[in-house]
Protein backbone atom coordinates (compact mmCIF):
# COMPACT_ATOMS: atom_id res chain seq x y z
CA UNK A 1 0.00 0.00 0.00
CA UNK A 2 1.19 3.52 -0.75
CA UNK A 3 -0.27 5.28 2.30
CA UNK A 4 -0.92 4.35 5.92
CA UNK A 5 -4.25 5.08 7.61
CA UNK A 6 -2.64 7.79 9.77
CA UNK A 7 -1.18 9.46 6.68
CA UNK A 8 -4.54 9.48 4.96
CA UNK A 9 -6.17 11.04 8.04
CA UNK A 10 -3.59 13.85 8.10
CA UNK A 11 -3.53 14.34 4.34
CA UNK A 12 -6.85 14.19 2.43
CA UNK A 13 -5.02 13.88 -0.89
CA UNK A 14 -4.71 10.06 -0.92
CA UNK A 15 -8.39 9.59 -0.10
CA UNK A 16 -9.38 11.84 -2.98
CA UNK A 17 -6.92 10.11 -5.29
CA UNK A 18 -8.39 6.68 -4.56
CA UNK A 19 -11.89 8.03 -5.09
CA UNK A 20 -10.77 9.36 -8.45
CA UNK A 21 -9.28 5.97 -9.30
CA UNK A 22 -12.59 4.30 -8.39
CA UNK A 23 -14.63 6.50 -10.73
CA UNK A 24 -12.05 5.94 -13.45
CA UNK A 25 -12.12 2.16 -12.95
CA UNK A 26 -15.90 1.99 -13.17
CA UNK A 27 -16.18 4.24 -16.22
CA UNK A 28 -13.18 2.73 -18.02
CA UNK A 29 -14.84 -0.67 -17.96
CA UNK A 30 -16.80 0.71 -20.92
CA UNK A 31 -13.56 0.99 -22.89
CA UNK A 32 -12.15 -2.32 -21.69
CA UNK A 33 -15.28 -4.29 -22.50
CA UNK A 34 -15.48 -2.81 -25.97
CA UNK A 35 -11.90 -3.52 -27.10
CA UNK A 36 -12.01 -7.30 -27.67
CA UNK A 37 -15.73 -7.41 -28.41
CA UNK A 38 -15.58 -4.72 -31.09
CA UNK A 39 -12.94 -6.59 -33.10
CA UNK A 40 -14.98 -9.80 -32.83
CA UNK A 41 -18.22 -7.98 -33.78
CA UNK A 42 -16.68 -6.39 -36.88
CA UNK A 43 -14.98 -9.63 -37.94
CA UNK A 44 -17.68 -12.20 -37.16
CA UNK A 45 -20.95 -10.24 -37.44
CA UNK A 46 -20.20 -7.57 -40.03
CA UNK A 47 -17.78 -9.89 -41.90
CA UNK A 48 -15.05 -7.34 -42.49
CA UNK A 49 -11.32 -8.09 -42.71
CA UNK A 50 -8.83 -7.92 -39.87
CA UNK A 51 -7.78 -4.49 -41.14
CA UNK A 52 -11.25 -3.09 -40.53
CA UNK A 53 -11.50 -4.91 -37.19
CA UNK A 54 -8.29 -3.23 -36.12
CA UNK A 55 -9.41 0.11 -37.57
CA UNK A 56 -12.67 0.11 -35.60
CA UNK A 57 -10.76 -0.62 -32.39
CA UNK A 58 -7.90 1.78 -33.09
CA UNK A 59 -9.83 4.74 -34.46
CA UNK A 60 -10.94 5.68 -30.95
CA UNK A 61 -7.32 6.42 -30.13
CA UNK A 62 -6.95 8.71 -33.16
CA UNK A 63 -9.84 10.75 -31.81
CA UNK A 64 -8.04 10.87 -28.47
CA UNK A 65 -4.80 12.02 -30.13
CA UNK A 66 -6.47 14.93 -31.89
CA UNK A 67 -8.11 16.21 -28.71
CA UNK A 68 -5.44 15.65 -26.02
CA UNK A 69 -4.19 19.22 -26.45
CA UNK A 70 -7.71 20.63 -26.17
CA UNK A 71 -8.41 18.52 -23.07
CA UNK A 72 -5.12 19.58 -21.48
CA UNK A 73 -5.77 23.27 -22.16
CA UNK A 74 -9.26 23.01 -20.65
CA UNK A 75 -7.96 21.16 -17.58
CA UNK A 76 -5.18 23.73 -17.02
CA UNK A 77 -7.59 26.66 -17.34
CA UNK A 78 -10.80 25.31 -15.73
CA UNK A 79 -9.54 22.43 -13.62
CA UNK A 80 -9.40 18.66 -13.92
CA UNK A 81 -12.91 18.19 -12.52
CA UNK A 82 -14.54 20.04 -15.43
CA UNK A 83 -12.57 18.04 -18.00
CA UNK A 84 -13.37 14.74 -16.26
CA UNK A 85 -17.12 15.43 -16.11
CA UNK A 86 -17.21 16.28 -19.82
CA UNK A 87 -15.30 13.10 -20.61
CA UNK A 88 -17.65 10.87 -18.62
CA UNK A 89 -20.68 12.27 -20.44
CA UNK A 90 -18.98 11.64 -23.78
CA UNK A 91 -18.22 8.05 -22.73
CA UNK A 92 -21.89 7.46 -22.06
CA UNK A 93 -22.96 8.99 -25.36
CA UNK A 94 -20.45 6.75 -27.18
CA UNK A 95 -22.04 3.65 -25.65
CA UNK A 96 -25.47 4.67 -26.90
CA UNK A 97 -24.23 5.32 -30.45
CA UNK A 98 -22.39 1.96 -30.53
CA UNK A 99 -25.56 0.17 -29.41
CA UNK A 100 -27.39 1.67 -32.40
CA UNK A 101 -24.69 0.17 -34.63
CA UNK A 102 -25.42 -3.24 -33.16
CA UNK A 103 -29.16 -2.88 -33.64
CA UNK A 104 -28.69 -2.25 -37.39
CA UNK A 105 -26.02 -4.92 -37.92
CA UNK A 106 -28.01 -6.38 -40.85
CA UNK A 107 -26.88 -3.31 -42.80
CA UNK A 108 -23.15 -3.97 -42.71
CA UNK A 109 -21.86 -0.70 -44.19
CA UNK A 110 -24.22 1.57 -42.24
CA UNK A 111 -23.55 -0.35 -39.04
CA UNK A 112 -19.79 0.05 -39.51
CA UNK A 113 -20.14 3.82 -40.10
CA UNK A 114 -22.27 4.30 -36.98
CA UNK A 115 -19.84 2.15 -34.98
CA UNK A 116 -16.93 4.32 -36.10
CA UNK A 117 -18.82 7.43 -34.95
CA UNK A 118 -19.33 5.79 -31.57
CA UNK A 119 -15.67 4.83 -31.34
CA UNK A 120 -14.64 8.41 -32.19
CA UNK A 121 -16.86 9.70 -29.37
CA UNK A 122 -15.33 7.11 -27.04
CA UNK A 123 -11.85 8.39 -27.89
CA UNK A 124 -12.96 11.96 -27.27
CA UNK A 125 -14.35 10.94 -23.89
CA UNK A 126 -11.12 9.16 -23.03
CA UNK A 127 -9.11 12.27 -23.83
CA UNK A 128 -11.06 14.49 -21.44
CA UNK A 129 -11.61 11.89 -18.71
CA UNK A 130 -8.03 10.72 -18.29
CA UNK A 131 -6.41 14.15 -18.63
CA UNK A 132 -9.00 15.51 -16.21
CA UNK A 133 -8.43 12.80 -13.61
CA UNK A 134 -4.64 13.08 -13.88
CA UNK A 135 -4.75 16.86 -13.47
CA UNK A 136 -7.13 16.49 -10.55
CA UNK A 137 -4.77 13.96 -8.97
CA UNK A 138 -1.70 16.16 -9.45
CA UNK A 139 -3.56 19.06 -7.83
CA UNK A 140 -4.46 17.15 -4.67
CA UNK A 141 -1.15 15.24 -4.36
CA UNK A 142 1.50 17.70 -5.57
CA UNK A 143 4.41 17.37 -8.00
CA UNK A 144 6.58 15.43 -5.57
CA UNK A 145 4.10 12.52 -5.71
CA UNK A 146 3.40 12.65 -9.45
CA UNK A 147 4.67 9.10 -9.91
CA UNK A 148 2.16 7.80 -7.40
CA UNK A 149 -0.67 9.63 -9.12
CA UNK A 150 0.30 8.07 -12.44
CA UNK A 151 0.67 4.65 -10.82
CA UNK A 152 -2.70 4.70 -9.05
CA UNK A 153 -4.54 6.06 -12.09
CA UNK A 154 -2.88 3.38 -14.21
CA UNK A 155 -4.00 0.69 -11.77
CA UNK A 156 -7.57 1.84 -12.25
CA UNK A 157 -7.26 1.82 -16.03
CA UNK A 158 -5.61 -1.54 -16.42
CA UNK A 159 -7.53 -3.10 -13.57
CA UNK A 160 -10.56 -2.24 -15.71
CA UNK A 161 -8.90 -3.99 -18.63
CA UNK A 162 -8.25 -7.09 -16.51
CA UNK A 163 -11.90 -7.29 -15.47
CA UNK A 164 -13.51 -5.78 -18.54
CA UNK A 165 -12.08 -7.98 -21.28
CA UNK A 166 -13.43 -11.36 -20.09
CA UNK A 167 -16.58 -9.66 -18.77
CA UNK A 168 -17.23 -8.09 -22.16
CA UNK A 169 -16.63 -11.38 -23.98
CA UNK A 170 -18.94 -13.20 -21.54
CA UNK A 171 -21.72 -10.62 -21.95
CA UNK A 172 -21.33 -10.73 -25.73
CA UNK A 173 -21.46 -14.54 -25.74
CA UNK A 174 -24.66 -14.69 -23.70
CA UNK A 175 -26.49 -11.49 -24.60
CA UNK A 176 -24.88 -10.06 -27.74
CA UNK A 177 -22.82 -7.01 -28.60
CA UNK A 178 -25.75 -4.67 -27.95
CA UNK A 179 -25.61 -5.51 -24.25
CA UNK A 180 -21.90 -4.66 -24.16
CA UNK A 181 -22.67 -1.27 -25.70
CA UNK A 182 -25.50 -0.58 -23.25
CA UNK A 183 -23.17 -1.39 -20.37
CA UNK A 184 -20.85 1.18 -21.93
CA UNK A 185 -23.71 3.68 -21.69
CA UNK A 186 -24.55 3.09 -18.00
CA UNK A 187 -21.10 2.56 -16.43
CA UNK A 188 -19.82 6.13 -17.10
CA UNK A 189 -22.99 7.45 -15.46
CA UNK A 190 -21.92 5.67 -12.27
CA UNK A 191 -18.53 7.36 -12.58
CA UNK A 192 -20.32 10.66 -13.06
CA UNK A 193 -22.27 10.13 -9.84
CA UNK A 194 -18.98 9.60 -7.96
CA UNK A 195 -17.28 12.66 -9.48
CA UNK A 196 -20.10 15.19 -9.23
CA UNK A 197 -20.15 15.65 -5.40
CA UNK A 198 -16.35 16.01 -5.17
CA UNK A 199 -14.96 19.50 -4.57
CA UNK A 200 -13.11 21.09 -7.50
CA UNK A 201 -9.30 21.04 -7.15
CA UNK A 202 -7.20 24.21 -7.01
CA UNK A 203 -6.22 25.69 -10.37
CA UNK A 204 -2.64 26.84 -10.98
CA UNK A 205 -2.42 30.15 -12.82
CA UNK A 206 0.36 31.21 -15.16
CA UNK A 207 1.27 32.27 -18.66
CA UNK A 208 0.33 30.01 -21.53
CA UNK A 209 2.90 28.17 -23.62
CA UNK A 210 2.13 26.84 -27.14
CA UNK A 211 1.61 23.07 -27.28
CA UNK A 212 4.29 22.69 -29.94
CA UNK A 213 6.83 24.24 -27.58
CA UNK A 214 5.82 21.87 -24.77
CA UNK A 215 6.04 18.90 -27.13
CA UNK A 216 9.53 20.06 -28.05
CA UNK A 217 10.57 19.59 -24.42
CA UNK A 218 9.16 16.08 -24.03
CA UNK A 219 9.10 14.45 -27.48
CA UNK A 220 11.91 11.99 -26.68
CA UNK A 221 9.95 10.64 -23.72
CA UNK A 222 6.86 10.43 -25.91
CA UNK A 223 8.62 8.35 -28.56
CA UNK A 224 9.56 5.77 -25.92
CA UNK A 225 5.95 5.55 -24.74
CA UNK A 226 4.80 5.28 -28.37
CA UNK A 227 7.07 2.29 -29.04
CA UNK A 228 6.05 0.65 -25.76
CA UNK A 229 2.35 1.03 -26.58
CA UNK A 230 2.50 -1.21 -29.64
CA UNK A 231 2.71 -4.35 -27.51
CA UNK A 232 -0.28 -3.42 -25.40
CA UNK A 233 -2.37 -2.52 -28.45
CA UNK A 234 -1.51 -5.87 -30.04
CA UNK A 235 -2.72 -7.73 -26.96
CA UNK A 236 -5.89 -5.63 -26.70
CA UNK A 237 -7.00 -5.79 -30.33
CA UNK A 238 -5.88 -9.19 -31.57
CA UNK A 239 -5.29 -11.66 -28.76
CA UNK A 240 -8.95 -12.81 -28.68
CA UNK A 241 -8.80 -13.37 -32.45
CA UNK A 242 -5.51 -15.28 -32.07
CA UNK A 243 -7.19 -17.63 -29.58
CA UNK A 244 -10.28 -18.03 -31.75
CA UNK A 245 -8.21 -18.73 -34.86
CA UNK A 246 -6.31 -21.48 -33.06
CA UNK A 247 -9.45 -22.86 -31.38
CA UNK A 248 -8.07 -22.16 -27.92
CA UNK A 249 -10.49 -21.60 -25.04
CA UNK A 250 -10.79 -18.47 -22.87
CA UNK A 251 -10.27 -15.93 -25.64
CA UNK A 252 -10.86 -13.03 -23.27
CA UNK A 253 -8.19 -14.00 -20.75
CA UNK A 254 -5.26 -12.46 -22.64
CA UNK A 255 -6.17 -8.95 -21.53
CA UNK A 256 -6.91 -10.30 -18.06
CA UNK A 257 -3.41 -11.76 -17.75
CA UNK A 258 -2.03 -8.46 -19.01
CA UNK A 259 -4.16 -6.43 -16.62
CA UNK A 260 -3.48 -8.56 -13.53
CA UNK A 261 0.28 -8.27 -14.04
CA UNK A 262 -0.04 -4.57 -14.76
CA UNK A 263 -1.94 -3.89 -11.55
CA UNK A 264 0.28 -6.08 -9.35
CA UNK A 265 3.40 -4.26 -10.55
CA UNK A 266 1.72 -0.91 -9.95
CA UNK A 267 0.74 -1.95 -6.40
CA UNK A 268 4.17 -3.15 -5.35
CA UNK A 269 6.40 -0.93 -7.51
CA UNK A 270 4.31 2.18 -8.17
CA UNK A 271 6.54 4.37 -5.98
CA UNK A 272 9.76 3.30 -7.71
CA UNK A 273 9.89 6.08 -10.38
CA UNK A 274 9.67 8.73 -7.63
CA UNK A 275 12.34 6.91 -5.62
CA UNK A 276 14.80 5.57 -8.21
CA UNK A 277 14.13 7.75 -11.26
CA UNK A 278 11.91 7.11 -14.25
CA UNK A 279 14.53 6.20 -16.83
CA UNK A 280 16.10 3.42 -14.76
CA UNK A 281 12.72 1.76 -14.08
CA UNK A 282 11.65 2.10 -17.73
CA UNK A 283 14.76 0.26 -18.99
CA UNK A 284 13.96 -2.83 -16.92
CA UNK A 285 10.26 -2.63 -17.80
CA UNK A 286 10.86 -2.46 -21.54
CA UNK A 287 13.08 -5.52 -21.47
CA UNK A 288 10.34 -7.50 -19.70
CA UNK A 289 7.76 -6.33 -22.25
CA UNK A 290 10.02 -7.43 -25.10
CA UNK A 291 10.33 -10.93 -23.62
CA UNK A 292 6.55 -11.14 -23.21
CA UNK A 293 5.90 -10.21 -26.84
CA UNK A 294 8.38 -12.82 -28.05
CA UNK A 295 6.62 -15.51 -26.00
CA UNK A 296 3.22 -14.69 -27.56
CA UNK A 297 4.78 -14.63 -31.02
CA UNK A 298 6.31 -18.11 -30.60
CA UNK A 299 3.63 -19.66 -28.34
CA UNK A 300 2.57 -23.19 -29.43
CA UNK A 301 -0.11 -23.40 -26.71
CA UNK A 302 -2.42 -21.00 -24.84
CA UNK A 303 -0.57 -21.24 -21.52
CA UNK A 304 2.61 -19.81 -23.04
CA UNK A 305 0.64 -17.09 -24.83
CA UNK A 306 -1.00 -16.09 -21.55
CA UNK A 307 2.40 -16.06 -19.88
CA UNK A 308 3.58 -13.71 -22.61
CA UNK A 309 0.56 -11.47 -22.04
CA UNK A 310 1.31 -11.47 -18.30
CA UNK A 311 4.93 -10.43 -18.89
CA UNK A 312 3.82 -7.81 -21.39
CA UNK A 313 1.52 -6.34 -18.75
CA UNK A 314 4.28 -6.42 -16.14
CA UNK A 315 6.64 -4.67 -18.55
CA UNK A 316 4.18 -2.06 -19.78
CA UNK A 317 3.05 -1.23 -16.26
CA UNK A 318 5.76 1.20 -15.23
CA UNK A 319 6.81 2.75 -18.56
CA UNK A 320 4.13 5.45 -18.73
CA UNK A 321 4.49 6.61 -15.09
CA UNK A 322 8.28 6.41 -15.35
CA UNK A 323 8.36 8.67 -18.38
CA UNK A 324 5.50 10.74 -16.92
CA UNK A 325 7.61 11.61 -13.88
CA UNK A 326 10.25 12.90 -16.26
CA UNK A 327 7.61 14.95 -18.13
CA UNK A 328 6.27 16.56 -14.94
CA UNK A 329 9.83 17.48 -13.99
CA UNK A 330 10.36 19.35 -17.27
CA UNK A 331 7.36 21.74 -17.11
CA UNK A 332 5.87 24.31 -14.74
CA UNK A 333 2.84 23.30 -12.58
CA UNK A 334 0.38 25.40 -14.60
CA UNK A 335 1.38 23.50 -17.77
CA UNK A 336 1.14 19.96 -16.37
CA UNK A 337 -2.21 19.06 -17.93
CA UNK A 338 -1.21 20.33 -21.37
CA UNK A 339 2.14 18.52 -21.11
CA UNK A 340 0.52 15.27 -19.97
CA UNK A 341 -2.07 15.57 -22.71
CA UNK A 342 0.63 15.93 -25.36
CA UNK A 343 2.69 13.17 -23.77
CA UNK A 344 -0.27 10.76 -23.63
CA UNK A 345 -0.99 11.46 -27.30
CA UNK A 346 2.17 9.52 -28.20
CA UNK A 347 0.73 6.45 -26.49
CA UNK A 348 -2.64 7.05 -28.14
CA UNK A 349 -0.91 7.20 -31.51
CA UNK A 350 0.62 3.79 -30.84
CA UNK A 351 -2.78 2.37 -29.93
CA UNK A 352 -4.49 3.94 -32.92
CA UNK A 353 -1.88 3.02 -35.53
CA UNK A 354 -1.25 -0.51 -34.30
CA UNK A 355 -4.81 -1.71 -34.90
CA UNK A 356 -5.12 -1.17 -38.68
CA UNK A 357 -1.42 -1.73 -39.49
CA UNK A 358 -1.23 -4.92 -37.46
CA UNK A 359 -4.53 -5.99 -39.03
CA UNK A 360 -2.95 -5.83 -42.48
CA UNK A 361 0.02 -7.84 -41.22
CA UNK A 362 -2.34 -10.40 -39.65
CA UNK A 363 -4.26 -10.79 -42.92
CA UNK A 364 -1.08 -11.83 -44.71
CA UNK A 365 1.11 -13.41 -42.04
CA UNK A 366 -1.25 -14.53 -39.26
CA UNK A 367 -2.01 -13.09 -35.85
CA UNK A 368 1.20 -14.32 -34.24
CA UNK A 369 3.25 -12.01 -36.48
CA UNK A 370 1.62 -9.01 -34.80
CA UNK A 371 3.58 -9.82 -31.64
CA UNK A 372 6.85 -9.94 -33.53
CA UNK A 373 6.19 -6.28 -34.40
CA UNK A 374 5.44 -5.64 -30.74
CA UNK A 375 8.76 -7.20 -29.70
CA UNK A 376 10.71 -5.08 -32.20
CA UNK A 377 8.95 -1.93 -30.98
CA UNK A 378 9.75 -2.72 -27.34
CA UNK A 379 13.39 -3.31 -28.31
CA UNK A 380 13.53 0.10 -30.01
CA UNK A 381 12.07 1.77 -26.90
CA UNK A 382 14.61 -0.10 -24.75
CA UNK A 383 17.51 1.20 -26.86
CA UNK A 384 16.19 4.78 -26.80
CA UNK A 385 15.76 4.65 -23.04
CA UNK A 386 19.30 3.33 -22.58
CA UNK A 387 20.57 6.26 -24.63
CA UNK A 388 18.72 8.71 -22.37
CA UNK A 389 20.36 7.04 -19.38
CA UNK A 390 23.85 7.61 -20.80
CA UNK A 391 23.28 11.31 -21.62
N, C-alpha and C positions, 0 to 999 in steps of 0.2 A: 504494500500500500504506500502511496505517496505521502499521506498526511495522517498524523495521529488525531485522536478525538479532541485532545486538548488544543492542538494547533487549529483545528477547524472551529473550535469555540472562540478562540482569540481572533482568528482571521476569517471573515465570512467569504473570502474569495474562493477557497476550495469547494465550499458547499454550493455556491453559485455555478462554479465550473462543472461540477458533477450533475447539477440540474440541467445545464446546457447540453451536456453529453447525453443525458437521458432523452431530451426532446429530439436531439439529432439522431440518436439510435432509432427511436420509434418512427420518425419521418423518413429516415434513409432506408428503412425496410422496403419502401415503395420502389427505390432504385434497385436495391439488391434483388428483390423478387422479379423484377422485370428483365434483368440482364440475361440470365439463361433462358427464360421462357420466351422472350422476344425472338431470339435467334431460332428457337425451335418452332415458334408460331410461323415465322416468315418462311422457314425451310419446309416444314411438314404440312402446314395448312394452306399457305398462299403459294407454295411450290416454286419459290424463287431460289436462285443459286446461293452458294455460300458467300459470294461477294455481297449480295443484297442483304443476306442475314447479318453479315458483319457491318454493313452500312447502316442498317436500321438500329443496331446496338450502338455503333460508334458516333452516329450523327448527333446524339445528345451532347457528346463532349465537344463537338465543334461549336454548338450553340453556347456552351459554357465558356469556351476560349474567347469568343467574340464579345462576351459581356463581363468577363472578369474585371477589366479596367473600370467599367461603369459601376459594377457592384462595389469595387474597392473605393472609388471616389465617393459614392453615396455613404458607405460605412464610415469613411474618414470624416465626412462633413455632417452627417446626421446620426451617426452612431450605429453600432452593430445590431442593436435590437431592431431598428427600422428595416435594415437590410434583411435580417433573418425572417421577420414577419412577412415581408413581400415574397421571399423565396418559398416559404411554406405554403402560401396561397397559390403560387405558381405550380408547385408540386401537385397539389390537389387538382388543379385544373388539368394538368397533364394526364392524370389518371383517368379523368372523365373522357377526354378526347381519345385516349388509347382504347377505352372500352367501346366507344363508337366504332372504331376500326374493327374490333372483334365482332361486333354485331353485324357488320356488313362484309364479313369475310368471303361471302359468295362472289363478291365483286373484287377480284384480286387486285387490280390496279388501283381502284378507288380506296380500298382498304389500306393498301401500302402507303398511299399519299397521306391519308388521315393519320396513320400510325406515325409517319415521319413528322407530321405537325406536332403530335403528342410528344414525341421524343425530343423535338426542339424545345418545347415548353418545359420538359423535364430538365434539360440541360440549363435552361435559363433559371429555373428554380434552384438548381444545384449551385449555380454561380452565386446567387444572392444569399442562399441559406448558409453555405459553408464559410464564405467570406464574412458574413455577418456574425456567425457563431465564433469564429476565430478572433475577430476584432473585439467582440464582447468579452471573450476569455482573456485576451491580452489586457484589456482595460481593468478587469477585476483582479488579475494576478500580477501584472507588472512585467517589464522586460526581462528581469532577472530569472523569471520562471517561464519564459517563452517555450522552452523545450517541453516542459510538463504540459502546457496548454496544448501544444501540437500532439503530444503523445496521447493525452486523454481524449481529445477530439478524434484522433485516428482510431483509438480503441472503439469508440462509438460507431464510426463509419464501418470499420471492417468486422466488428462484432455483428453489425447488421448484415454484412455480406455472409458471414458464417451461418447465421440463422436464416437469412432471407432466401438464399439460393435453394436449399432443399425444400424450404417451406413453399416457395413459389412453384417449384416443380411438382410438389405434392398437390397443391391446390389446382394447378393446371391439369394434372392427371385425373383428378376426381371431379372437378367442376368446370374446367375449361379456362381458356385464356381471359375471358371476360371477367371472371371472378378475381383473377390476379390484378387486372386493371382497376376494378372497383376497390380492392384493398388499397391500391395505390392512391385512390381518391380519399379514402377515409383516414388512413394512417397519418398523413400530414396534418389533418385537422386535430388529431390528438396532440401532435407536437405544438400546434398553434395554441391549444388550450393550456399547455405548460408554459409557453413563452409569454403569453399575453399578460399575466399578472406580475411578471418580474419587472423590477425597477430598471429604467434605462441606465446604461453605464455612462461614466463621464466621457466627454468628448475632448480630445486634445486639439488645440487650435494652433495654427501656424501657416506659413506661406505654402502655396501650392507648387509642386514640381511636376513638369510634364512626365507622362508615363514612359515615354521613350527614354528619358534621362534616367529614370529609376531602373528600367530594364537594362540600361547600359551598365549599371552597377552590379547587377545580379545575374546576368545572362549565363555566365559559366556554371553557376549553381543550378540554373534552370535546365541546362543541357543535360546535366547528370540525372536530374529527376525525370527528364524526358526519356532518356535511354533506359532507366530503371522501370518506367511505367509500361514498357512493351510487354514484359513478362506477365505482369498482373492482367493487362488487357487480354492477353492470349488465354489465360486461365478463365477469365470471366466470360469471354465471348464464345470460346470454342471447346472447352473441356467437356461440357455435356454432349456436344455433337461427336467428339472423339469417342466417348464411352458408348454412345448409341451406334456409331458406325461399327465398332468392334463387338457389339452385343454384350457389353459389360453392364452389370447391374449398378444401381446407385449413381445415376448420371449427375445428380445434383450435389454429390459429396465433394467434388473437386474444390469448389469455392468454399465449402465448409472447412476442409482441411487447410486451405489457404488462410481463411479467416481465424480459425482457432489458433494457428501458429502466430499469426499477426498480433492477435490480442494478447496472447501469453507473453510474447516478447515485449510488447508495450507495457504490460503490467510489471514485469520484473526488471526491465531495462530502460523504461521510459525516461528516467532521470539521467541516463548516461551522457547524452549530448551536452546538457548543461554542465556536467561534471568533468567529462573527458575531452570535450570538443567534438563538433559535428563531423569534421572530415575524417577523423580517426574511426569513429563508429560507422560511418558510411562505407569505408573501405572494406571492413569485415562483412558488413551486410550485403554488399554487392557481390562478393565472392560466394556467399551462401546462396543468393538468388541464382547465380550462374549455375551452380551445381544442381539446384532444383530443376531448372529448365532443361538441363541435359538429361536428367533422370526421366522427365516426362517424354522427351523426344525419343529416348531409347527404350521406354518401358514396354516389356512384352506382356505384362499383366497389370490389372487394375491396382493392386497393392503398391507396386513400384511407382505408378503414375500418381497415386494419392500421396505417397512419400515425397515425390517431386513437388507436388502442389504445396505440401506442408513446408518444405524447405524454401520454396519460393515466397510463401507468406512470411516466414521467419526472416528472410533476407530483405524483402520489401518493407518490412515493418518500420525500420528506423531510418530509412534513407530520407524520406520527406521531412520528418522533424529534425534530422541532423543537418540537412541543408537549410531548413527553415530557420534554425538558430543562427546560422551564418547570415541569412538574409536580414533578420531582425537586427543583427549587430551592425549592418551596413547602412541603415536608414534611421532617420529621426522618428520619434514616437508618432507624430501627426501624419506620417506617411506609411505607417505599418500596413494598414488595410490595402492601400493601393499597391504596395510592394508585394504583399502576400497574394493579392489577386493576380498580378503579373507573373509571379513565381509559380503559382498553381496552374496557370495557363499552359506552362510547358508540360506538366503532367497530363492535363486535359488533351493537349495535342497528341501526346503518345496514345492515350486511350482512343481518341477519335480516329487517328490515322491507322492504328493497328487493325481495327475491325475490318474495313474494306480491303486493305492491302494484304493482310493475312488470309482473308477470304479468297482472294485470287490465288494465292500460293496454295491454299488447301484444295482448291478446285483442281489444280494440276499435280500437286505432289502429296496430297493427303494431309490430314489434320496434324499428324506428328511433326511435320516439317515446320509448322508454326512455332513450335517450341525451340527449334534450332535457331530461328530468328531471334527469339527471346533470349537465348543463351549468348548469342553474339552481341546483342544490345547491352546486356548486363556486363559483358566483358569490356565493351567500349566505355561504359560508365565507370567501371573499376579502374581502368587506365587513366581516365580523366581525373578521377578523384585522387589517385596516387600522384599525379602531376601537381595538383593543388597542394598536396601535403609537402612536396619538396620545394615549393616556391615560398 
